[in-house]
Amino acid sequence: HPEHEQVLIVSPCSGHGFKFSPVIGEIVADLVTRGASRFDLTPFSLERFR
């Protein structure tokens, strides 16, 4: 969440996107435990809507 660092918004996807659930889980685990992901998440940033 842009205003609350302790809030993480995650979508498990739908339809064909369900197959990405394992990598989404890895990303979430990295973000929660390490504060960063080994994957480039720039394309999914909320900043892209500003």
N, C-alpha and C positions, 0 to 999 in steps of 0.2 A: 504494500500500500504506500502511495507516495508521501503520506503524512504520518504514518505510523510504522516505524521500522520493524516492530514486533509482529506485524500482520503480513502474512504471505497469502496471496490469492492464487489459487491453483485450479486449473480446469482439467478434468480427466478426459476431455474430448467426447465426441459422440460419433455415431456412424462409423466410418472407416478409421477415424482417429483413435479408436480404442487400442489399436495395435501399438500406439506410442506410449501407452500407460507405463510400461517398464522404465523407459528413459525419463519420463516425467517423474517417476518415483525416485530415480537416481538424482535428478536435478534438485528435487525438493529436499532429499536427504543431505545433499551437499550444501544447499543454502542454509538449512537449519543447523547443521553441525559445523560447517566451515565458514559460512558467511559468503561463499562464492561457489560458482559452478565451474566445472572444467569445460563446459559447453558455452559457446558464444550465444548469449540470450538477447543480444542487442535487437534483433528483429522483432522480439516479443515485448519490448519495453513499452510502458504506458506513455513514455515521452513521445512516441511516434504520433500520438494524437494531438499534440500541442502545436 
